[in-house]
Amino acid sequence: MIASRIDNSLVRFILPLGLFFQISSIHWLGRGADVSQTYTWLLLPALICFLLNIKDLTSWRPDLQEMCIAGFLLLAMFSWWWSASEKPWIDVIKKCLYISMYLYAIVRLSQRGKLLEKTLIASVVIATLGAAAALINQYLIQDHSLNYRSYRIYSMGVARLGDLGNPIPAGIYFGAIATLLFSWSCTRLLKPWQLTLSIVGVCILLLYVLMTGSRGPQLATAVAFLIACLLIKNKRTKLFLTLGIITAVVGLYFFQETFFEINNDTTLNGRVPIWLSTLNQISENPWIGKGLDYKMSNFWQGTYYIYAHNYYLQSLLNYGILGFALFAGIIGSTLFLMKKYWQNTLAKVSFFLLIYGMTCMLTEISRLIIIPDEAWLIFWLPIGVILGVKYKSSSHPQYLTVKTTEYTVADKIEAATPSEKASSK
């Protein structure tokens, strides 16, 4: 009884706070502090919840998705033995344990769908306010140049608050936040003032992504938004699509010279030579790869590149064909589940976030087995959400609580069109 109360309190109060810290705290705690607070308020409580419910493992029957996730993490751990890693094995084990507890935390939060949704939106609000503060401070108060890529924004400019260290992770992070806000706005019936605030927030986030000058996140954001508009056809998506086209035309008008100059590079800023070199190194050990922490040494135009700048190639390099098959299995099974539970709002939001992440992986993301950072937001978060949606379904009655049932029915009613509501009456 006491264990049940502790577990319930952690899921209701501590885990939402921890997820809120993980997504938004860089803006008000700074880089480094956000990671330590994620450990304290999210991963540690998740571990406690797991230990309190460890008896449930006796009835757990993993499906394809879960076997692929477990296999991928186990392969990453064991690959340390044939890699030239300078870090101890315990470091790899900790990272895989962190990811496992993160997924478990998201699953438990997904059982209380409304709570997870509110946590995500609260995090998005803080991130959007942080983006607005950064744009105002850097371009109006400090008066940095507005010429495209002459000053690439990646921080608030106040100590280390909101400082992501580089324009690329900044673009990935704020593109993910924009995708979250956009997809949620398109799938929820919002009041006029809520829709207005959402539009303003999306515009602020898109402006931030534009001014990072990071083409990978820009492309990923455009792909996620376009797919959302094609799959969810309503007045809101048409409005957003129109605004997006107008913004793109205006942006090209003001920055056309710089934009076409940087995109005239046939090597994609050196990525094509790096990819070709990566393919050559993959062929040296194609089945199990070169291990988790293997670093390349590709020299191009005065710079050494240690990662492939393409996670699909990077996974082949690190884990070989076996690891890539497990990675592809995670994505394929997750997309199948997203289609199966498409009526759930969280499934829709996680789908667009995963599409965004998969597009980012074409040019930017190089590691998924890592401490909490933006890669968790665009891959492990949507994976965890759809895991939770799956366990909340009627096919897994041992996870179906009264509150879960209430949320599912309410979610369907709220997502229904006015004509559907009238016919149901």
C-alpha positions in Angstrom: 0.0 0.0 0.0 2.8 2.4 0.9 4.7 1.5 -2.2 1.6 2.2 -4.3 1.2 5.6 -2.8 4.8 6.5 -3.3 4.7 5.3 -6.9 1.5 7.3 -7.5 3.0 10.5 -6.0 6.1 10.2 -8.1 4.2 9.7 -11.3 1.7 12.5 -10.6 4.1 15.2 -9.3 7.8 14.4 -9.7 8.1 12.8 -13.1 6.2 15.7 -14.8 8.5 18.1 -13.1 11.5 16.1 -14.3 10.4 16.1 -17.9 9.7 19.8 -17.7 13.3 20.3 -16.5 14.7 18.1 -19.2 13.0 20.0 -22.0 13.0 23.6 -20.8 15.5 24.2 -18.0 18.4 25.2 -20.2 16.7 28.6 -20.5 16.7 29.3 -16.8 19.3 27.0 -15.3 21.9 26.9 -18.0 23.8 24.2 -19.8 25.0 21.5 -17.5 22.5 22.3 -14.8 19.7 21.1 -17.0 21.3 17.7 -17.3 22.0 17.3 -13.6 18.4 18.3 -12.8 17.1 15.7 -15.3 19.1 13.1 -13.5 17.7 14.2 -10.1 14.0 14.9 -10.9 13.3 12.5 -13.8 15.7 9.5 -14.1 16.2 8.8 -10.4 12.4 8.9 -9.7 11.8 6.7 -12.7 14.3 4.2 -11.4 12.5 4.2 -8.0 9.1 3.7 -9.7 10.6 0.8 -11.7 11.9 -0.9 -8.6 8.6 -0.4 -6.8 6.8 -2.2 -9.8 9.5 -4.7 -10.6 7.1 -7.6 -9.9 5.2 -6.6 -13.1 8.2 -7.9 -15.1 6.8 -11.4 -14.5 3.9 -10.7 -16.8 5.8 -8.5 -19.3 5.9 -10.0 -22.8 8.1 -7.7 -25.1 6.9 -7.1 -28.7 9.0 -6.4 -31.7 9.5 -2.7 -30.9 10.7 -3.4 -27.3 13.0 -6.3 -28.5 14.6 -4.0 -31.1 15.1 -1.2 -28.4 16.6 -3.7 -25.9 18.8 -5.3 -28.6 20.0 -1.9 -29.8 21.0 -0.8 -26.3 22.6 -4.1 -25.5 24.6 -4.1 -28.7 25.8 -0.6 -27.9 27.0 -1.7 -24.5 28.8 -4.8 -25.8 30.4 -2.9 -28.7 32.6 -1.3 -26.2 34.7 -4.5 -26.2 35.7 -4.2 -29.8 35.9 -0.4 -30.0 38.9 1.7 -29.1 37.0 3.7 -26.5 39.0 5.6 -23.9 36.0 5.6 -21.5 35.3 2.9 -19.0 32.5 0.3 -19.8 30.5 1.6 -16.8 30.1 4.9 -18.7 28.3 3.1 -21.6 26.2 1.1 -19.2 25.1 4.3 -17.4 24.1 6.0 -20.7 22.0 3.0 -21.7 20.4 2.8 -18.2 19.6 6.5 -18.4 17.8 6.0 -21.8 15.9 3.0 -20.4 14.7 4.9 -17.4 13.8 7.8 -19.6 11.6 5.6 -21.8 10.0 4.1 -18.6 9.3 7.6 -17.3 7.6 8.6 -20.5 5.6 5.4 -20.5 4.3 6.0 -17.0 3.5 9.6 -17.8 1.6 8.5 -21.0 -0.7 6.5 -18.8 -2.0 9.9 -17.6 -2.2 11.4 -21.1 -3.5 14.8 -20.0 -0.7 15.2 -17.5 2.0 14.4 -20.2 0.3 16.7 -22.6 0.2 19.6 -20.1 3.8 19.0 -19.2 4.9 19.1 -22.9 2.9 22.3 -23.5 4.3 24.0 -20.4 7.8 23.1 -21.6 7.1 24.5 -25.0 5.8 27.7 -23.5 9.0 28.2 -21.6 11.2 27.3 -24.6 9.2 29.8 -26.8 9.6 32.6 -24.3 13.3 31.8 -24.2 13.5 32.0 -27.9 11.7 35.4 -27.9 14.0 36.7 -25.2 17.1 35.5 -27.1 16.0 37.1 -30.4 15.2 40.4 -28.6 18.4 40.5 -26.6 20.7 39.5 -29.4 19.3 41.4 -32.4 17.6 44.4 -30.8 19.5 45.1 -27.5 22.9 43.9 -28.5 22.3 44.9 -32.1 23.9 42.0 -33.9 23.8 41.9 -37.6 20.6 40.7 -39.2 22.3 39.6 -42.4 21.7 35.8 -42.8 24.5 33.7 -41.2 26.6 36.7 -40.4 25.6 36.2 -36.8 24.2 32.7 -36.1 22.2 32.7 -32.9 22.5 29.9 -30.4 22.0 31.5 -27.0 20.2 34.2 -25.0 23.4 36.1 -24.6 23.0 36.2 -20.8 25.6 34.1 -19.0 25.0 30.5 -20.0 21.2 30.7 -20.0 19.8 29.1 -23.1 23.3 28.6 -24.4 23.4 25.4 -26.6 27.0 26.0 -27.5 26.6 25.9 -31.3 24.0 27.0 -33.9 23.4 23.4 -35.0 22.1 21.9 -31.7 20.2 25.2 -31.2 18.5 24.7 -34.5 17.7 21.1 -33.7 16.3 22.0 -30.3 14.1 24.9 -31.4 13.0 23.1 -34.5 11.8 20.2 -32.3 9.9 22.7 -30.1 8.3 24.3 -33.1 7.3 20.8 -34.4 5.7 20.0 -31.0 3.8 23.2 -30.9 2.7 23.1 -34.5 1.5 19.5 -34.4 -0.4 20.0 -31.1 -2.1 23.1 -32.5 -3.2 21.2 -35.6 -4.7 18.3 -33.7 -6.4 20.0 -30.8 -9.6 22.1 -30.9 -8.3 25.4 -29.7 -10.1 28.6 -28.6 -9.3 31.7 -30.8 -7.0 33.2 -28.3 -5.1 29.9 -27.9 -4.8 29.5 -31.6 -3.5 33.1 -31.9 -0.8 32.5 -29.2 0.1 29.2 -31.0 0.6 31.0 -34.3 2.8 33.7 -32.6 4.8 31.0 -30.8 5.4 29.0 -34.0 6.5 32.2 -35.8 9.0 33.0 -33.1 10.4 29.5 -33.1 10.7 29.4 -36.9 12.5 32.8 -36.9 14.9 31.4 -34.3 15.6 28.3 -36.4 16.1 30.5 -39.5 18.6 32.7 -37.7 20.7 29.8 -36.5 21.6 29.3 -40.2 21.5 25.5 -39.7 20.2 24.0 -42.9 19.6 20.5 -41.5 17.1 21.7 -38.8 15.5 24.1 -41.3 14.9 21.3 -43.8 13.6 18.9 -41.0 11.2 21.6 -39.7 9.9 22.2 -43.2 9.4 18.4 -43.9 7.6 17.9 -40.5 5.3 20.9 -41.1 4.5 19.9 -44.7 3.7 16.3 -43.7 1.5 17.6 -40.9 -0.4 19.8 -43.4 -0.9 16.9 -45.8 -2.1 14.4 -43.1 -4.2 16.7 -41.0 -6.4 18.7 -43.3 -8.4 21.4 -41.6 -8.6 25.2 -41.5 -5.7 25.5 -39.1 -3.2 23.5 -41.2 -4.3 25.5 -44.3 -3.7 28.7 -42.3 -0.3 27.6 -41.1 0.6 26.4 -44.6 -0.3 29.8 -46.0 1.7 31.6 -43.3 4.7 29.3 -43.9 4.7 29.9 -47.7 4.5 33.7 -47.1 7.3 33.5 -44.5 9.5 31.4 -47.0 8.9 33.9 -49.8 9.7 36.9 -47.6 12.8 35.2 -46.2 14.1 34.3 -49.7 13.5 37.9 -50.8 15.6 39.4 -48.0 18.3 36.7 -47.8 18.3 35.4 -51.4 21.9 36.3 -52.2 23.4 34.6 -49.1 20.9 31.7 -49.2 21.7 30.7 -52.8 25.4 31.3 -52.2 25.6 28.8 -49.3 23.3 26.3 -51.0 25.4 26.3 -54.2 28.0 24.1 -52.5 27.8 20.7 -54.2 29.6 19.1 -51.2 27.0 20.2 -48.7 29.6 22.0 -46.6 31.9 18.9 -46.8 29.3 16.3 -45.9 29.5 14.5 -49.2 33.2 13.7 -48.9 32.6 12.7 -45.3 29.8 10.3 -46.3 32.0 8.7 -49.0 34.9 8.3 -46.5 32.4 6.8 -44.0 31.2 4.2 -46.5 34.8 3.1 -47.1 35.3 2.7 -43.3 32.0 0.8 -43.0 33.3 -1.8 -45.5 36.2 -2.6 -43.2 34.0 -4.2 -40.5 30.4 -4.3 -42.0 28.7 -6.8 -39.7 29.3 -5.5 -36.1 30.9 -2.2 -36.9 33.8 -0.5 -35.1 32.1 0.1 -31.7 30.2 2.8 -29.9 32.9 5.4 -29.4 34.7 5.0 -32.6 35.8 8.3 -34.1 36.8 8.9 -37.7 39.6 11.2 -38.7 38.5 12.7 -41.9 40.4 15.8 -43.0 38.6 18.3 -45.3 39.5 21.9 -45.9 41.6 22.3 -42.8 39.2 20.5 -40.4 39.1 17.0 -38.9 35.7 15.4 -38.8 35.2 12.6 -36.3 31.5 11.9 -37.0 29.6 11.0 -40.2 27.1 13.9 -40.0 24.5 11.3 -40.9 23.2 9.0 -38.3 22.1 6.3 -40.7 25.7 5.9 -41.9 27.0 6.5 -38.3 25.0 3.6 -37.0 26.4 1.3 -39.7 29.9 2.5 -38.8 29.4 2.0 -35.1 27.2 -1.1 -34.9 27.4 -2.6 -38.4 24.6 -4.2 -40.3 23.3 -5.9 -37.2 23.0 -2.6 -35.3 21.5 -0.8 -38.3 18.8 -3.6 -38.6 17.9 -3.1 -34.9 17.8 0.7 -35.4 15.6 0.3 -38.5 13.4 -2.1 -36.5 12.9 0.5 -33.8 11.8 3.1 -36.4 9.7 0.7 -38.5 7.8 -0.8 -35.5 7.3 2.6 -34.0 5.8 4.0 -37.2 3.5 1.0 -37.4 2.2 1.6 -33.8 1.8 5.3 -34.6 -0.5 4.4 -37.5 -2.4 1.9 -35.3 -3.1 4.4 -32.6 -3.4 7.4 -34.8 -6.7 8.5 -33.1 -4.6 9.4 -30.0 -3.4 13.1 -30.0 -0.1 12.1 -28.4 0.5 9.5 -31.2 0.1 12.2 -33.8 2.4 14.6 -32.0 5.1 12.0 -31.5 4.8 11.0 -35.2 5.6 14.4 -36.4 8.4 14.8 -33.9 9.9 11.5 -35.0 9.7 12.6 -38.7 11.5 15.8 -37.7 14.2 13.7 -35.9 14.6 11.3 -38.8 15.2 14.2 -41.2 17.7 15.8 -38.8 19.6 12.5 -38.8 20.3 12.9 -42.5 22.9 15.7 -41.9 23.3 16.5 -38.2 22.7 13.9 -35.5 25.7 11.6 -34.9 24.9 9.9 -31.6 21.8 8.5 -29.9 23.5 6.8 -27.0 24.4 9.9 -25.1 23.5 11.9 -22.0 20.3 14.0 -22.1 20.4 16.5 -24.9 18.4 17.4 -28.0 18.8 13.9 -29.5 16.6 12.6 -26.7 13.9 15.1 -27.6 13.7 14.1 -31.3 14.1 10.3 -31.0 13.7 8.8 -27.5 10.8 11.1 -26.5 8.5 10.1 -29.4 9.6 6.4 -29.0 8.6 6.6 -25.3 5.3 8.4 -26.0 4.2 5.7 -28.5 5.3 3.0 -26.0 3.0 4.6 -23.4 0.1 5.0 -25.9 0.5 1.3 -26.7 0.4 0.2 -23.0 -2.6 2.5 -22.5 -4.6 0.7 -25.1 -7.2 -2.0 -24.4 -4.8 -4.7 -25.8 -2.8 -4.3 -22.6 -5.5 -4.2 -19.8 -3.0 -4.5 -17.0 -1.9 -0.9 -17.7 -5.4 0.5 -18.3 -6.5 2.6 -15.3 -9.7 4.5 -14.7 -8.0 7.8 -15.4 -6.6 6.4 -18.6 -10.0 5.4 -19.8 -11.5 8.8 -19.0 -8.7 10.5 -20.9 -9.1 8.3 -24.0 -12.9 8.9 -24.2 -12.5 12.7 -23.6 -9.6 12.8 -26.1 -11.8 11.3 -28.8 -14.7 13.6 -28.1 -12.5 16.7 -28.1 -10.8 15.7 -31.3 -14.1 15.1 -33.1 -15.4 17.6 -35.6 -18.6 19.6 -34.8 -20.5 17.5 -37.3 -19.3 14.3 -35.6 -20.4 15.6 -32.2 -23.8 16.5 -33.6 -24.3 13.1 -35.1 -23.3 11.4 -31.9 -26.0 13.3 -30.0 
